[in-house]
Amino acid sequence: MRQTITKSDKNLRILNKLIVNGFYNGYIGTEKFELMRNRFPNNHRLIGIVNETDNYDLKFDFKSPMNILAKILLGLGILISIISLIKGIWILPIVFVVFGLIMFADFKLKEKKEINILTDKLLEFHKTEYD
């Protein structure tokens, strides 16, 4: 299930406050927003894209140079694994698969963590406006 944020003026103001208060860097548009948490090191970003029900679908991926590098390394790993299997070397594909699964699990955990942090901050700002 994809996590969403309702597209409303109030949520746009709160997202803008998150940037102004220094919690996140990024930009907010009418159809899309892109946020990167203000911490070091940070190679990830949260992207919200408006869907057909007028909500923001939250996506999580690497920042610009890292996403290209990740795709190149994935392709290179698959190519090396195929060549190793053809030559009869089984250890390299096994190492690539295990290492790849560990990195994938880490990425999914970070995705869940970052989306939870964003939604917690949104709820915190919602509560402070009502108090």
Backbone as numpy.savetxt, mean C-alpha at the origin, in Angstrom:
# Nx Ny Nz CAx CAy CAz Cx Cy Cz
-12.02 -8.89 0.93 -12.86 -7.71 0.93 -11.97 -6.46 0.93
-12.24 -5.58 0.02 -11.47 -4.35 -0.10 -12.01 -3.30 0.87
-11.11 -2.64 1.55 -11.49 -1.61 2.51 -11.79 -0.32 1.74
-12.84 0.39 2.17 -13.24 1.63 1.50 -13.42 2.74 2.52
-13.33 3.95 2.01 -13.63 5.16 2.79 -14.70 5.92 2.01
-15.72 6.39 2.71 -16.79 7.13 2.07 -16.26 8.46 1.55
-16.64 8.78 0.32 -16.22 10.05 -0.26 -17.21 11.12 0.19
-16.74 11.96 1.11 -17.57 13.07 1.60 -16.65 14.26 1.85
-17.28 15.42 1.97 -16.50 16.63 2.25 -15.79 16.52 3.60
-16.47 15.91 4.56 -15.88 15.77 5.89 -14.64 14.88 5.85
-14.73 13.75 5.15 -13.56 12.86 5.04 -12.43 13.52 4.25
-12.76 14.29 3.24 -11.71 15.01 2.49 -11.02 16.03 3.39
-11.78 16.72 4.23 -11.18 17.67 5.17 -10.28 16.94 6.17
-10.73 15.78 6.64 -9.93 15.02 7.60 -8.65 14.52 6.95
-8.75 14.03 5.70 -7.55 13.59 5.00 -6.58 14.75 4.81
-7.13 15.93 4.52 -6.28 17.11 4.38 -5.63 17.48 5.72
-6.37 17.33 6.83 -5.80 17.60 8.15 -4.66 16.63 8.47
-4.80 15.38 8.04 -3.73 14.41 8.27 -2.44 14.84 7.59
-2.56 15.44 6.41 -1.37 15.93 5.69 -0.84 17.20 6.36
-1.74 18.12 6.71 -1.32 19.39 7.32 -0.66 19.16 8.68
-1.19 18.23 9.46 -0.65 17.96 10.79 0.61 17.11 10.76
1.04 16.66 9.59 2.31 15.97 9.48 2.27 14.47 9.66
1.06 13.88 9.73 0.98 12.43 9.84 1.31 11.75 8.51
0.94 12.40 7.42 1.13 11.84 6.08 1.66 12.89 5.13
2.31 12.43 4.06 2.66 13.26 2.91 1.82 12.77 1.75
1.54 13.64 0.79 0.81 13.20 -0.38 -0.10 14.27 -0.91
-1.10 13.84 -1.68 -2.06 14.78 -2.25 -3.45 14.16 -2.22
-4.44 15.05 -2.31 -5.84 14.63 -2.30 -6.52 15.30 -3.47
-7.11 14.51 -4.34 -7.87 15.03 -5.47 -9.32 14.61 -5.35
-10.13 14.96 -6.33 -11.55 14.61 -6.28 -11.78 13.14 -6.62
-10.94 12.57 -7.45 -11.10 11.18 -7.87 -10.09 10.22 -7.24
-9.05 10.76 -6.61 -7.97 9.92 -6.12 -7.20 10.65 -5.03
-6.68 9.89 -4.09 -5.72 10.45 -3.14 -4.57 9.47 -2.98
-3.43 10.02 -2.62 -2.22 9.21 -2.42 -1.53 9.70 -1.16
-1.35 8.80 -0.20 -0.76 9.18 1.08 0.42 8.28 1.41
1.48 8.89 1.96 2.64 8.15 2.45 2.85 8.58 3.89
2.95 7.61 4.78 3.11 7.92 6.19 4.45 8.62 6.41
4.45 9.58 7.31 5.62 10.41 7.59 6.54 9.69 8.57
7.31 8.75 8.09 8.27 8.03 8.93 9.41 7.56 8.03
10.50 7.17 8.66 11.65 6.69 7.90 12.00 5.29 8.37
12.29 4.34 7.55 12.16 4.32 6.09 10.72 4.03 5.69
10.31 4.56 4.58 8.95 4.34 4.10 8.98 4.19 2.58
8.78 2.98 2.11 8.75 2.70 0.68 7.36 2.34 0.20
6.34 2.65 0.99 4.98 2.27 0.65 4.07 3.48 0.60
2.96 3.32 -0.12 1.98 4.39 -0.20 0.58 3.79 -0.17
-0.36 4.58 0.30 -1.77 4.23 0.28 -2.45 5.04 -0.81
-3.23 4.38 -1.64 -3.91 5.05 -2.74 -5.40 4.80 -2.57
-6.19 5.85 -2.66 -7.64 5.74 -2.65 -8.17 6.18 -3.99
-8.91 5.30 -4.66 -9.47 5.59 -5.98 -10.98 5.47 -5.89
-11.71 6.45 -6.44 -13.17 6.45 -6.37 -13.72 5.30 -7.21
-14.64 4.52 -6.61 -15.28 3.44 -7.35 -16.68 3.87 -7.81
-17.44 2.92 -8.35 -18.76 3.26 -8.90 -19.79 3.61 -7.83
-19.57 3.20 -6.59 -20.50 3.55 -5.50 -20.10 4.84 -4.79
-19.17 5.58 -5.37 -18.71 6.87 -4.86 -18.01 6.75 -3.51
-17.24 5.68 -3.35 -16.38 5.49 -2.19 -14.94 5.38 -2.68
-14.00 5.62 -1.77 -12.59 5.42 -2.11 -12.20 3.98 -1.80
-11.75 3.23 -2.80 -11.15 1.92 -2.59 -9.71 2.13 -2.18
-9.30 1.53 -1.08 -7.92 1.69 -0.60 -7.03 0.61 -1.18
-5.92 1.05 -1.76 -4.91 0.14 -2.28 -3.59 0.48 -1.62
-2.71 -0.48 -1.59 -1.41 -0.31 -0.93 -0.36 -0.86 -1.89
0.68 -0.08 -2.16 1.77 -0.59 -3.00 3.06 0.15 -2.68
4.10 -0.19 -3.43 5.39 0.46 -3.26 5.38 1.84 -3.90
6.25 2.73 -3.42 6.43 4.03 -4.04 7.09 3.85 -5.41
7.20 4.91 -6.15 7.55 4.88 -7.56 8.80 4.07 -7.94
9.98 4.34 -7.45 11.09 3.52 -7.96 11.03 2.08 -7.45
10.46 1.87 -6.27 10.41 0.53 -5.70 9.43 -0.38 -6.44
8.29 0.17 -6.93 7.33 -0.69 -7.61 7.88 -1.20 -8.94
8.65 -0.40 -9.62 9.27 -0.84 -10.88 10.35 -1.88 -10.58
11.15 -1.63 -9.55 12.19 -2.57 -9.17 11.61 -3.91 -8.72
10.50 -3.87 -7.99 9.86 -5.11 -7.53 9.37 -5.95 -8.72
8.80 -5.30 -9.72 8.33 -6.03 -10.90 9.49 -6.61 -11.70
10.57 -5.87 -11.83 11.75 -6.36 -12.55 12.35 -7.54 -11.82
12.49 -7.44 -10.48 13.06 -8.54 -9.70 12.16 -9.78 -9.72
10.86 -9.58 -9.75 9.94 -10.72 -9.85 10.12 -11.44 -11.18
10.18 -10.68 -12.26 10.40 -11.28 -13.58 11.75 -11.98 -13.67
12.78 -11.36 -13.12 14.11 -11.95 -13.13 14.16 -13.23 -12.31
13.49 -13.24 -11.17 13.44 -14.44 -10.33 12.73 -15.59 -11.02
11.63 -15.28 -11.71 10.92 -16.33 -12.46 11.78 -16.86 -13.58
12.47 -15.98 -14.30 13.34 -16.41 -15.40 14.49 -17.29 -14.88
15.13 -16.88 -13.81 16.23 -17.66 -13.24 15.72 -19.01 -12.74
14.52 -19.03 -12.16 13.95 -20.30 -11.68 13.68 -21.26 -12.83
13.14 -20.75 -13.92 12.86 -21.61 -15.08 14.15 -22.16 -15.66
15.15 -21.30 -15.81 16.44 -21.76 -16.34 17.07 -22.79 -15.41
16.98 -22.56 -14.09 17.54 -23.52 -13.12 16.82 -24.85 -13.19
15.51 -24.83 -13.34 14.76 -26.08 -13.44 15.11 -26.85 -14.71
15.33 -26.14 -15.80 15.73 -26.79 -17.05 17.10 -27.45 -16.90
18.01 -26.78 -16.21 19.35 -27.33 -16.00 19.39 -28.40 -14.91
18.31 -28.57 -14.17 18.25 -29.58 -13.14 18.71 -29.12 -11.77
18.85 -27.82 -11.58 19.24 -27.27 -10.28 17.95 -26.89 -9.54
17.64 -27.63 -8.49 16.38 -27.45 -7.78 16.47 -26.46 -6.62
17.64 -26.19 -6.12 17.76 -25.38 -4.91 17.39 -23.91 -5.16
17.79 -23.34 -6.31 17.48 -21.93 -6.57 15.98 -21.66 -6.66
15.20 -22.45 -7.39 13.74 -22.18 -7.40 13.10 -22.32 -6.03
13.58 -23.29 -5.24 13.02 -23.46 -3.89 13.34 -22.24 -3.03
14.57 -21.75 -3.11 14.96 -20.57 -2.35 14.15 -19.35 -2.80
13.99 -19.18 -4.11 13.21 -18.04 -4.62 11.75 -18.11 -4.18
11.17 -19.30 -4.19 9.77 -19.44 -3.78 9.61 -19.15 -2.29
10.48 -19.70 -1.46 10.39 -19.46 -0.02 10.61 -17.98 0.30
11.65 -17.41 -0.30 11.94 -16.00 -0.07 10.79 -15.12 -0.59
10.24 -15.47 -1.74 9.11 -14.72 -2.30 7.87 -14.79 -1.43
7.60 -15.97 -0.87 6.44 -16.10 0.02 6.62 -15.30 1.30
7.84 -15.27 1.82 8.11 -14.47 3.02 7.91 -12.98 2.72
8.40 -12.51 1.58 8.24 -11.10 1.21 6.77 -10.77 0.96
6.02 -11.69 0.33 4.60 -11.46 0.07 3.82 -11.37 1.38
4.12 -12.27 2.32 3.44 -12.24 3.62 3.76 -10.94 4.37
5.02 -10.50 4.31 5.42 -9.24 4.95 4.68 -8.06 4.33
4.55 -8.06 3.00 3.85 -6.99 2.29 2.38 -6.94 2.70
1.75 -8.10 2.79 0.33 -8.15 3.17 0.13 -7.70 4.61
1.04 -8.05 5.50 0.95 -7.60 6.89 1.12 -6.08 6.99
2.07 -5.54 6.22 2.26 -4.08 6.21 1.04 -3.38 5.64
0.44 -3.98 4.60 -0.78 -3.40 4.01 -1.89 -3.30 5.05
-2.11 -4.38 5.76 -3.16 -4.39 6.78 -2.85 -3.37 7.88
-1.59 -3.30 8.29 -1.18 -2.38 9.35 -1.38 -0.92 8.92
-0.94 -0.57 7.72 -1.04 0.82 7.26 -2.49 1.24 7.05
-3.32 0.35 6.53 -4.73 0.68 6.34 -5.41 0.85 7.69
-5.06 0.01 8.66 -5.63 0.15 10.01 -5.19 1.46 10.66
-3.93 1.85 10.46 -3.45 3.12 11.02 -4.21 4.29 10.41
-4.43 4.25 9.09 -5.17 5.33 8.43 -6.61 5.39 8.93
-7.28 4.26 9.00 -8.67 4.28 9.45 -8.77 4.68 10.92
-7.80 4.30 11.74 -7.79 4.74 13.15 -7.64 6.25 13.25
-6.75 6.81 12.44 -6.57 8.27 12.44 -7.85 8.97 11.96
-8.51 8.40 10.93 -9.76 8.99 10.46 -10.81 8.97 11.56
-10.95 7.84 12.25 -11.93 7.76 13.33 -11.59 8.71 14.47
-10.30 8.84 14.76 -9.87 9.75 15.82 -10.26 11.19 15.48
-10.07 11.60 14.23 -10.43 12.96 13.83 -11.94 13.13 13.78
-12.69 12.06 13.41 -14.15 12.13 13.45 -14.63 12.36 14.87
-14.05 11.65 15.83 -14.46 11.78 17.23 -14.14 13.17 17.78
-12.97 13.74 17.40 -12.62 15.06 17.92 -13.52 16.15 17.36
-14.08 15.94 16.15 -14.98 16.95 15.61 -16.33 16.92 16.31
-16.74 15.75 16.81 -18.02 15.66 17.51 -17.93 16.09 18.96
-16.73 16.05 19.54 -16.58 16.44 20.95 -16.52 17.93 21.14
